[in-house]
Amino acid sequence: MDLGIQGKISVVTGGGSGIGEAVAVRLNAEGAKVVVADLDPEAAKRVAKAISASGGDALAVVCDATNPEAVDALMEKAVQIYGAVDILVNNVGGGSGIALVAKSRLEDWDQTIELNLRSVYLCCRAAARLMIPRKQGRIINMSSVSGKQGEQLLSAYCAAKFGVIGFTETLARELARHNITVNAVCPGYVFTPGWEKLAQAVKEIQPAYADMSLQEIFEARVKAVTPLRRPQTAAEIAGLVAFLASHEARSITGQSISIDGGIVMG
């Protein structure tokens, strides 16, 4: 099925690894030109180089998505090289200070909110200013199953991802009259570097997991809470993102769509 993404200009933050890399590769496969933005210059270059080697068109840009000047420079670079921004995928995220609230540190809370929520705000603001005059655009924000239900040890991360959903709904209402859709994707369990950090924290905090590998902890958690009893893959998440960026999804906006094996229903 032709998604109508051919030739569109996409910006993917956190595009140097994990879900972001899968999104960049998938959008390229659908014919989009991809700006791979990442704080890690080597990671961004690696993904952009792989896309170019496959016959695609990609540009690596180093960007701290929590810095307003860096975000503005990212969008300016996309316009300078490609002429526009049609699709924005806000994939930057993660967390620090995995802990019970009573034992948490304020600096870890602030850092997690900044990384997951401030970055979305800054990138959406910059992209909206480019999309509004053109009366078109697709914005996809990465939330999480943790943006729909609270989880122990992840108070800041849950708060940020809940915030992404609320922000998405607000921005969708503001931009609808400009023919710009804004949606959130809520993945379940994908074994990314971020999940490895969480598994390590669980291993240290909960004695029952002390003798298990990080992969085993991840798989045990998946089976315990996921009706389909299997994790999600970065490629699956990327497929949903590509659909939301497409012409086929032109009437979908303000939604937070779960792709989590049935963890959150309704």
C-alpha positions in Angstrom: 0.0 0.0 0.0 1.3 3.4 -1.0 1.3 5.5 2.2 1.8 8.8 0.3 5.0 9.5 2.2 7.2 9.5 -1.0 9.4 12.6 -1.0 8.2 13.9 2.3 10.7 15.5 4.7 10.8 13.8 8.1 12.7 14.7 11.2 13.3 11.9 13.7 14.7 12.8 17.1 16.6 10.1 19.0 17.0 8.5 15.6 20.4 7.0 16.2 19.3 3.8 18.0 16.4 1.7 19.1 12.9 2.8 18.1 14.1 6.0 16.6 16.5 4.1 14.3 13.7 1.8 13.2 11.4 4.7 12.5 14.0 6.5 10.4 14.6 3.3 8.4 10.9 2.7 7.9 10.1 6.2 6.8 13.0 6.0 4.3 11.6 2.7 3.0 8.3 4.5 2.4 10.2 7.1 0.3 10.6 9.9 2.8 13.8 11.9 3.2 15.0 11.6 6.7 16.8 13.9 9.1 18.3 11.7 11.7 18.7 13.8 14.9 20.6 12.5 17.9 22.8 13.7 20.7 25.3 11.0 19.8 27.0 12.1 16.5 28.3 8.7 15.7 25.0 7.1 16.1 23.2 9.6 13.9 25.9 9.3 11.2 25.7 5.5 11.3 21.9 5.5 10.7 22.1 8.2 8.0 24.9 6.4 6.3 23.0 3.1 6.3 19.9 4.8 4.8 22.0 6.4 2.1 23.8 3.1 1.3 20.3 1.6 0.7 19.6 4.3 -1.9 17.7 6.6 0.5 18.2 10.2 1.3 19.3 11.0 4.9 21.0 13.7 6.8 22.6 13.3 10.3 22.3 16.2 12.7 23.6 16.4 16.2 20.9 17.8 18.4 20.2 18.1 22.1 16.4 18.1 21.9 16.1 19.7 25.4 17.9 22.9 24.1 15.8 25.4 22.3 18.6 26.8 20.3 19.7 23.4 19.2 16.1 22.4 18.2 15.7 25.6 16.2 19.0 24.9 14.5 17.8 21.4 13.7 14.7 22.6 12.0 16.6 25.3 10.1 19.0 22.7 8.9 16.2 20.5 7.6 14.7 23.5 5.7 18.1 24.6 4.4 18.8 21.1 3.0 15.4 19.8 2.0 13.2 22.9 1.9 10.5 21.9 4.5 9.5 19.8 7.4 6.5 17.6 6.7 6.8 14.9 9.4 8.1 15.2 12.9 8.7 12.2 15.1 9.6 13.0 18.7 11.3 9.9 19.9 13.8 11.3 22.4 13.2 9.8 25.8 14.4 7.8 28.7 14.9 8.3 32.4 17.2 8.4 35.3 16.9 7.8 39.0 14.7 4.7 38.9 13.5 4.6 42.5 10.5 4.7 44.8 9.2 8.3 45.2 10.2 8.5 48.8 13.8 7.6 47.9 14.0 9.6 44.7 16.1 12.7 44.0 14.8 16.0 42.6 17.6 16.2 40.0 16.6 12.8 38.6 12.9 14.0 38.4 13.9 17.2 36.6 16.2 15.4 34.2 13.5 12.9 33.2 10.8 15.5 32.8 13.2 17.6 30.7 14.2 14.7 28.4 10.8 13.3 27.8 8.4 16.3 27.9 10.4 19.4 27.4 12.0 17.9 24.3 8.5 17.2 22.8 7.4 20.7 23.5 10.4 22.4 22.0 10.4 20.2 18.8 6.7 20.6 18.3 6.8 24.3 18.8 9.6 24.7 16.2 8.0 22.3 13.7 4.5 23.9 14.1 6.0 27.3 13.2 7.2 25.7 9.9 4.1 23.7 9.2 1.3 26.3 9.9 2.1 28.5 6.9 2.1 25.5 4.6 -1.2 24.2 6.0 0.1 20.6 6.3 2.1 18.3 8.5 2.2 15.2 10.7 3.5 15.2 14.2 4.0 11.9 16.1 5.0 12.0 19.7 6.4 8.9 21.5 4.6 8.3 24.8 4.4 4.9 26.4 2.2 2.4 28.2 3.6 4.2 31.2 1.8 7.3 29.9 -1.5 5.5 30.5 -0.9 3.8 33.9 1.4 4.4 36.7 4.3 2.0 37.5 6.3 1.6 40.6 9.9 3.0 40.4 9.0 5.1 37.4 7.2 8.1 38.8 9.0 10.8 36.8 8.9 8.8 33.6 5.1 8.1 34.0 4.5 11.8 34.8 6.4 12.8 31.7 4.7 10.3 29.4 1.2 11.2 30.8 2.2 14.8 30.0 3.1 13.9 26.4 -0.4 12.6 25.9 -2.1 15.7 27.4 0.2 17.9 25.3 -0.5 15.9 22.2 -4.3 16.4 22.6 -3.9 20.1 23.2 -1.7 20.6 20.2 -3.9 18.5 18.0 -6.8 20.9 18.8 -4.7 23.9 18.1 -3.3 22.7 14.8 -6.3 20.9 13.3 -7.5 24.0 11.5 -4.1 24.1 9.7 -4.5 20.5 8.4 -1.8 19.3 10.8 -2.4 16.1 12.7 -0.8 15.3 16.1 -0.9 11.9 17.6 1.0 9.9 20.3 2.2 6.3 20.1 2.3 4.3 23.3 4.6 1.3 23.0 4.6 -1.5 25.6 7.7 -3.5 26.2 10.6 -3.1 23.7 14.0 -4.3 24.8 15.9 -1.1 24.2 19.0 0.3 26.1 16.5 2.2 28.3 14.8 -1.1 29.4 18.2 -2.6 30.1 18.7 0.2 32.6 15.3 -0.4 34.2 16.0 -4.2 34.4 19.3 -3.4 36.2 17.5 -1.3 38.7 14.9 -3.9 39.3 17.6 -6.5 39.7 19.3 -4.4 42.4 16.1 -3.4 44.3 14.0 -6.7 44.2 15.8 -9.8 45.6 13.6 -12.2 43.6 15.3 -11.0 40.4 18.9 -11.0 41.8 20.1 -14.1 40.0 18.3 -13.3 36.6 19.9 -11.8 33.6 18.6 -8.4 32.3 16.9 -10.2 29.3 15.3 -12.7 31.7 13.9 -9.9 33.9 12.5 -8.2 30.8 10.9 -11.4 29.6 9.4 -12.2 33.0 7.9 -8.7 33.2 6.4 -9.1 29.7 4.8 -12.4 30.4 3.4 -11.1 33.7 1.6 -8.1 32.4 1.1 -8.6 28.6 -2.0 -10.6 27.4 -0.2 -11.5 24.2 2.8 -12.7 26.3 5.4 -11.3 24.0 7.3 -8.0 23.7 6.9 -5.5 21.0 9.6 -4.8 18.4 11.0 -1.5 17.3 9.9 -2.4 13.7 6.3 -2.8 14.9 6.4 0.6 16.5 7.9 2.1 13.3 5.1 0.6 11.3 2.5 2.4 13.3 4.5 5.7 13.1 4.7 5.4 9.3 0.9 4.8 9.1 0.2 7.9 11.3 2.5 9.9 9.0 0.6 8.8 5.9 -2.3 10.1 3.9 -4.3 7.1 5.1 -4.3 8.6 8.6 -5.4 12.1 7.6 -8.5 11.9 9.8 -6.7 10.6 12.9 -5.6 13.3 15.3 -5.4 13.8 19.0 -5.1 10.1 19.7 -2.8 8.1 21.9 -2.6 4.8 20.3 -1.3 1.8 22.3 0.9 -0.8 20.7 1.5 -2.9 23.8 0.3 -6.4 23.4 -3.0 -5.6 25.3 -1.5 -4.2 28.5 -3.9 -1.2 28.4 -7.3 -1.8 26.8 -10.0 0.7 26.2 
